[in-house]
Amino acid sequence: MPDTTSTDPDRLSPGDIARTLLWTAVVTSAVANMAVSFGGADTWVHLVCGAVTVLCAGTLAVRGLRGRR
């Protein structure tokens, strides 16, 4: 049976995966917001993209500040 409690330094932690997904969401939603700005989309599309960007960036900031304690 394989050892699942390995402390292998190359192994990704759940925190690393979450941070990567949050950064991906921030960049994607910011680029989408810029694209719909040039495309002339409805206001609700801008609001959704902006809200996703703010929520993900805020979550990254909170996680970063908590990690320094």
Z-matrix of the N, CA and C atoms (Angstrom, degrees):
N
C 1 1.450
C 2 1.530 1 107.76
N 3 1.340 2 118.68 1 131.32
C 4 1.461 3 120.93 2 -178.19
C 5 1.525 4 111.76 3 -71.12
N 6 1.324 5 114.44 4 149.88
C 7 1.460 6 121.38 5 179.57
C 8 1.531 7 109.06 6 -81.37
N 9 1.330 8 117.45 7 112.26
C 10 1.479 9 121.03 8 -177.61
C 11 1.518 10 112.67 9 -90.05
N 12 1.323 11 117.65 10 -3.23
C 13 1.462 12 120.90 11 -179.84
C 14 1.524 13 111.10 12 -103.44
N 15 1.300 14 116.29 13 29.21
C 16 1.461 15 121.12 14 -178.83
C 17 1.523 16 110.90 15 -65.57
N 18 1.313 17 115.58 16 144.35
C 19 1.465 18 121.23 17 176.47
C 20 1.520 19 109.40 18 -104.68
N 21 1.307 20 116.55 19 37.59
C 22 1.452 21 122.75 20 179.64
C 23 1.527 22 109.48 21 -60.76
N 24 1.334 23 118.67 22 124.90
C 25 1.466 24 120.35 23 -177.55
C 26 1.532 25 113.54 24 -66.99
N 27 1.331 26 117.25 25 -19.46
C 28 1.468 27 120.14 26 -179.96
C 29 1.525 28 112.51 27 -85.59
N 30 1.313 29 117.23 28 -6.65
C 31 1.464 30 121.44 29 -177.92
C 32 1.534 31 109.85 30 -78.26
N 33 1.328 32 116.86 31 135.13
C 34 1.464 33 121.45 32 178.55
C 35 1.519 34 110.34 33 -78.90
N 36 1.308 35 115.73 34 135.51
C 37 1.454 36 120.14 35 176.44
C 38 1.532 37 108.87 36 -90.91
N 39 1.307 38 117.85 37 162.07
C 40 1.467 39 119.96 38 176.65
C 41 1.533 40 111.85 39 -59.28
N 42 1.328 41 117.06 40 -32.56
C 43 1.459 42 120.22 41 177.44
C 44 1.525 43 112.41 42 -65.65
N 45 1.335 44 116.43 43 -37.96
C 46 1.464 45 120.55 44 177.44
C 47 1.528 46 111.07 45 -64.89
N 48 1.309 47 115.65 46 -41.33
C 49 1.469 48 120.05 47 179.66
C 50 1.524 49 110.47 48 -66.22
N 51 1.327 50 116.49 49 -43.44
C 52 1.466 51 120.35 50 179.72
C 53 1.528 52 110.70 51 -62.70
N 54 1.331 53 116.89 52 -43.14
C 55 1.465 54 120.45 53 179.91
C 56 1.528 55 110.85 54 -63.21
N 57 1.321 56 116.94 55 -41.54
C 58 1.464 57 120.62 56 178.62
C 59 1.525 58 111.11 57 -63.81
N 60 1.330 59 116.89 58 -43.29
C 61 1.466 60 120.12 59 179.08
C 62 1.529 61 111.70 60 -66.04
N 63 1.336 62 117.04 61 -38.55
C 64 1.464 63 119.80 62 178.35
C 65 1.524 64 111.20 63 -65.70
N 66 1.332 65 117.43 64 -43.79
C 67 1.467 66 119.66 65 177.76
C 68 1.525 67 111.33 66 -63.30
N 69 1.329 68 116.61 67 -38.42
C 70 1.462 69 120.21 68 177.73
C 71 1.525 70 110.35 69 -63.36
N 72 1.318 71 116.94 70 -41.45
C 73 1.470 72 120.57 71 178.79
C 74 1.525 73 111.38 72 -66.83
N 75 1.338 74 118.02 73 -38.97
C 76 1.467 75 121.24 74 178.62
C 77 1.516 76 110.42 75 -61.96
N 78 1.316 77 116.37 76 -50.11
C 79 1.473 78 120.41 77 -177.78
C 80 1.519 79 110.58 78 -65.39
N 81 1.327 80 117.37 79 -44.15
C 82 1.463 81 120.77 80 -178.65
C 83 1.524 82 111.61 81 -63.31
N 84 1.326 83 117.12 82 -44.69
C 85 1.466 84 119.06 83 -178.32
C 86 1.527 85 111.48 84 -70.78
N 87 1.325 86 118.03 85 -33.26
C 88 1.460 87 120.06 86 176.90
C 89 1.528 88 111.14 87 -67.83
N 90 1.315 89 116.50 88 -42.26
C 91 1.468 90 120.23 89 177.63
C 92 1.528 91 110.33 90 -66.62
N 93 1.321 92 117.01 91 -40.06
C 94 1.464 93 120.27 92 177.86
C 95 1.525 94 110.50 93 -63.35
N 96 1.321 95 117.46 94 -40.34
C 97 1.457 96 121.03 95 179.07
C 98 1.526 97 110.32 96 -63.51
N 99 1.321 98 116.74 97 -41.37
C 100 1.457 99 120.30 98 178.30
C 101 1.534 100 110.49 99 -65.77
N 102 1.318 101 116.54 100 -40.60
C 103 1.462 102 120.39 101 -179.52
C 104 1.527 103 111.52 102 -65.13
N 105 1.331 104 117.71 103 -42.33
C 106 1.461 105 118.72 104 -179.79
C 107 1.525 106 111.27 105 -72.53
N 108 1.324 107 117.32 106 -22.63
C 109 1.466 108 119.70 107 174.77
C 110 1.519 109 110.57 108 -64.81
N 111 1.315 110 115.64 109 -43.51
C 112 1.460 111 119.45 110 178.65
C 113 1.521 112 111.68 111 -74.96
N 114 1.314 113 117.48 112 -25.51
C 115 1.456 114 121.54 113 -178.55
C 116 1.514 115 114.35 114 -84.62
N 117 1.318 116 117.19 115 -12.35
C 118 1.460 117 120.05 116 178.90
C 119 1.520 118 113.85 117 74.03
N 120 1.309 119 117.15 118 40.36
C 121 1.463 120 120.99 119 -179.27
C 122 1.526 121 110.77 120 -76.57
N 123 1.321 122 115.15 121 171.45
C 124 1.459 123 121.28 122 178.90
C 125 1.534 124 110.95 123 -65.37
N 126 1.325 125 114.82 124 160.68
C 127 1.458 126 121.29 125 -177.94
C 128 1.526 127 111.82 126 -63.24
N 129 1.321 128 118.05 127 -36.56
C 130 1.456 129 119.99 128 -177.18
C 131 1.524 130 111.47 129 -62.34
N 132 1.340 131 117.75 130 -30.65
C 133 1.463 132 120.68 131 178.93
C 134 1.526 133 109.66 132 -66.83
N 135 1.341 134 116.66 133 -42.13
C 136 1.462 135 120.90 134 176.81
C 137 1.530 136 111.04 135 -61.92
N 138 1.324 137 115.39 136 -41.99
C 139 1.463 138 119.61 137 -179.09
C 140 1.523 139 112.25 138 -64.83
N 141 1.314 140 116.92 139 -40.97
C 142 1.469 141 120.09 140 179.31
C 143 1.525 142 110.22 141 -65.83
N 144 1.326 143 117.01 142 -46.34
C 145 1.471 144 120.10 143 179.05
C 146 1.524 145 110.99 144 -61.91
N 147 1.312 146 116.63 145 -42.61
C 148 1.460 147 120.55 146 179.02
C 149 1.510 148 112.51 147 -65.54
N 150 1.323 149 116.67 148 -40.43
C 151 1.462 150 120.26 149 179.42
C 152 1.523 151 111.27 150 -64.79
N 153 1.323 152 117.07 151 -42.12
C 154 1.467 153 120.52 152 177.85
C 155 1.522 154 109.95 153 -62.72
N 156 1.328 155 116.89 154 -43.24
C 157 1.462 156 120.64 155 179.50
C 158 1.522 157 111.12 156 -61.41
N 159 1.327 158 117.00 157 -47.08
C 160 1.464 159 121.10 158 -178.07
C 161 1.528 160 111.43 159 -65.79
N 162 1.324 161 117.50 160 -43.28
C 163 1.464 162 120.12 161 -179.49
C 164 1.528 163 111.98 162 -64.57
N 165 1.322 164 116.83 163 -43.38
C 166 1.464 165 119.46 164 -179.99
C 167 1.527 166 111.44 165 -69.34
N 168 1.321 167 117.30 166 -41.74
C 169 1.465 168 120.30 167 178.58
C 170 1.523 169 110.59 168 -65.27
N 171 1.320 170 117.24 169 -39.51
C 172 1.457 171 120.63 170 176.84
C 173 1.516 172 112.18 171 -64.33
N 174 1.308 173 116.39 172 -40.29
C 175 1.464 174 120.19 173 177.49
C 176 1.524 175 110.76 174 -63.99
N 177 1.326 176 117.14 175 -41.39
C 178 1.467 177 120.36 176 176.74
C 179 1.520 178 111.01 177 -62.57
N 180 1.316 179 117.24 178 -40.69
C 181 1.467 180 120.93 179 179.96
C 182 1.524 181 111.01 180 -65.13
N 183 1.322 182 117.03 181 -44.54
C 184 1.467 183 120.76 182 179.53
C 185 1.518 184 110.29 183 -63.71
N 186 1.330 185 117.17 184 -43.83
C 187 1.471 186 120.18 185 179.02
C 188 1.522 187 111.03 186 -63.18
N 189 1.322 188 116.52 187 -38.28
C 190 1.462 189 120.20 188 178.94
C 191 1.522 190 112.61 189 -67.42
N 192 1.323 191 116.08 190 -41.11
C 193 1.469 192 119.71 191 178.81
C 194 1.522 193 111.83 192 -69.09
N 195 1.312 194 117.44 193 -38.52
C 196 1.470 195 120.59 194 178.85
C 197 1.526 196 110.63 195 -68.09
N 198 1.332 197 116.63 196 -31.29
C 199 1.452 198 120.21 197 -179.93
C 200 1.513 199 113.77 198 -70.40
N 201 1.317 200 117.74 199 -19.34
C 202 1.468 201 121.79 200 -179.10
C 203 1.509 202 113.01 201 -83.09
N 204 1.312 203 117.52 202 -14.08
C 205 1.475 204 120.34 203 -177.78
C 206 1.496 205 111.37 204 -72.49
